Amino acid sequence: MAYSIDLSGRVAFITGASSGLGAQFARTLARAGAGVVLASRRIEKLKELRARIEGEGGDAHVIELDVTDHASIKSAVAHAETEMGSIDILVNNSGVSTTQRLQDVTPEDYDFIFDTNVKGAFFVAQEVGKRMLARSRGAAPGSFTGGRIINIASMAGLKVLPQIGAYCMSKAAVVQMTKAMAMEWGKFGINTNAICPGYIDTEINHRHWQTEQGKKLIDMLPRKRVGAPENLDALIVMLASDQSHFINGAVIAADDGFAV
Ligand SMILES: NC(=O)c1ccc[n+]([C@@H]2O[C@H](COP(=O)([O-])OP(=O)(O)OC[C@H]3O[C@@H](n4cnc5c(N)ncnc54)[C@H](OP(=O)(O)O)[C@@H]3O)[C@@H](O)[C@H]2O)c1
């Protein structure tokens, strides 16, 4: 008998679904049966992904979202729930990075990173979390099926890496945010966990792997390889599912052993 996880009837809201990890998370959750809301700024990319998911038999909806704009967060979450129903699963994935030494970080660089990775991620989770809390409180005993918040942090939130110090600081904040949410919201049936991916080939870093510096970095990795977005498929499905009900506040490295 095979072990399987079925997300049929669940609604997943994925931020930053227009590329890289977010697009893969959306496809994977849709394949597992969830209805998926694809949210980010580049609507055309989201529409392409929606067509792909629908072509695979999935159910997807596109919503414009800028996580640096509080009004946009509120309206995207409200719109998502009107279109697809209550959000059961949040994949809080939108993120940006810049590369420079600490002494060269400008206030603009700092705000760019923190407004998206920390403030944006916090208020997306808060907006979805508030609705999950209201459902949990209003539900008949035993009838709330539970909420799942999956924050996409980074191994850079656990281990400091050169040239991306401000990004490391922002992802460390996401790790603590995850634990704070797990502590406050766990008793209401809302589980919050973080995934800390290692280097995965996506738009955020794709060009880097072709450079001399990038090749040197690959050479220093434990297994001399960069990951692919699908390497996180099993983890995202597990954390999104009912079967993960005993996992709350976990910070899970998926980095091929880089941070050990
Ligand atoms: N790739 C890696 O090696 C790696 C490792 C560890 C952690 N991560 C984290 O994984 C997450 C996804 O990164 P990725 O590698 O998939 O990079 P990516 O391909 O560049 O994707 C980043 C996503 O974030 C969205 N985004 C950026 N600013 C946004 C905003 N203001 N509002 C809404 N969405 C916004 C982008 O969508 P729009 O441009 O359409 O808005 C895009 O879909 C990030 O949080 C990143 O820090 C990546």
PDBQT file of the ligand as one rigid body, heavy atoms in Angstrom, charges set to zero:
ROOT
HETATM    1  N1  LIG A 301      16.680  30.242  -4.827  1.00  0.00    +0.000 N 
HETATM    2  C1  LIG A 301      17.367  30.072  -3.721  1.00  0.00    +0.000 C 
HETATM    3  O1  LIG A 301      18.524  29.641  -3.733  1.00  0.00    +0.000 OA
HETATM    4  C2  LIG A 301      16.733  30.404  -2.402  1.00  0.00    +0.000 A 
HETATM    5  C3  LIG A 301      17.370  29.939  -1.253  1.00  0.00    +0.000 A 
HETATM    6  C4  LIG A 301      16.801  30.229  -0.018  1.00  0.00    +0.000 A 
HETATM    7  C5  LIG A 301      15.645  30.965   0.065  1.00  0.00    +0.000 A 
HETATM    8  N2  LIG A 301      15.055  31.420  -1.073  1.00  0.00    +0.000 N 
HETATM    9  C6  LIG A 301      13.825  32.195  -0.913  1.00  0.00    +0.000 C 
HETATM   10  O2  LIG A 301      12.803  31.588  -1.666  1.00  0.00    +0.000 OA
HETATM   11  C7  LIG A 301      11.835  32.574  -2.038  1.00  0.00    +0.000 C 
HETATM   12  C8  LIG A 301      11.574  32.471  -3.540  1.00  0.00    +0.000 C 
HETATM   13  O3  LIG A 301      12.781  32.831  -4.215  1.00  0.00    +0.000 OA
HETATM   14  P1  LIG A 301      13.152  32.280  -5.655  1.00  0.00    +0.000 P 
HETATM   15  O4  LIG A 301      14.491  31.666  -5.542  1.00  0.00    +0.000 OA
HETATM   16  O5  LIG A 301      12.024  31.508  -6.214  1.00  0.00    +0.000 OA
HETATM   17  O6  LIG A 301      13.360  33.660  -6.418  1.00  0.00    +0.000 OA
HETATM   18  P2  LIG A 301      12.573  34.334  -7.637  1.00  0.00    +0.000 P 
HETATM   19  O7  LIG A 301      12.420  33.369  -8.763  1.00  0.00    +0.000 OA
HETATM   20  O8  LIG A 301      13.277  35.620  -7.867  1.00  0.00    +0.000 OA
HETATM   21  O9  LIG A 301      11.136  34.599  -7.021  1.00  0.00    +0.000 OA
HETATM   22  C9  LIG A 301      10.878  35.640  -6.123  1.00  0.00    +0.000 C 
HETATM   23  C10 LIG A 301       9.368  35.856  -6.116  1.00  0.00    +0.000 C 
HETATM   24  O10 LIG A 301       9.092  36.901  -5.174  1.00  0.00    +0.000 OA
HETATM   25  C11 LIG A 301       8.097  37.719  -5.737  1.00  0.00    +0.000 C 
HETATM   26  N3  LIG A 301       8.186  39.074  -5.206  1.00  0.00    +0.000 N 
HETATM   27  C12 LIG A 301       9.263  39.883  -5.107  1.00  0.00    +0.000 A 
HETATM   28  N4  LIG A 301       8.907  41.099  -4.634  1.00  0.00    +0.000 NA
HETATM   29  C13 LIG A 301       7.555  41.031  -4.431  1.00  0.00    +0.000 A 
HETATM   30  C14 LIG A 301       6.585  41.962  -3.983  1.00  0.00    +0.000 A 
HETATM   31  N5  LIG A 301       6.919  43.227  -3.647  1.00  0.00    +0.000 N 
HETATM   32  N6  LIG A 301       5.294  41.574  -3.904  1.00  0.00    +0.000 NA
HETATM   33  C15 LIG A 301       4.932  40.319  -4.242  1.00  0.00    +0.000 A 
HETATM   34  N7  LIG A 301       5.803  39.391  -4.677  1.00  0.00    +0.000 NA
HETATM   35  C16 LIG A 301       7.097  39.753  -4.784  1.00  0.00    +0.000 A 
HETATM   36  C17 LIG A 301       8.371  37.721  -7.231  1.00  0.00    +0.000 C 
HETATM   37  O11 LIG A 301       7.144  37.949  -7.923  1.00  0.00    +0.000 OA
HETATM   38  P3  LIG A 301       6.792  39.276  -8.781  1.00  0.00    +0.000 P 
HETATM   39  O12 LIG A 301       8.075  39.832  -9.315  1.00  0.00    +0.000 OA
HETATM   40  O13 LIG A 301       5.867  38.762  -9.818  1.00  0.00    +0.000 OA
HETATM   41  O14 LIG A 301       6.103  40.186  -7.808  1.00  0.00    +0.000 OA
HETATM   42  C18 LIG A 301       8.838  36.286  -7.466  1.00  0.00    +0.000 C 
HETATM   43  O15 LIG A 301       7.765  35.452  -7.809  1.00  0.00    +0.000 OA
HETATM   44  C19 LIG A 301      12.401  33.917  -1.593  1.00  0.00    +0.000 C 
HETATM   45  O16 LIG A 301      11.835  34.288  -0.355  1.00  0.00    +0.000 OA
HETATM   46  C20 LIG A 301      13.891  33.630  -1.422  1.00  0.00    +0.000 C 
HETATM   47  O17 LIG A 301      14.502  34.488  -0.509  1.00  0.00    +0.000 OA
HETATM   48  C21 LIG A 301      15.563  31.154  -2.299  1.00  0.00    +0.000 A 
ENDROOT
TORSDOF 0
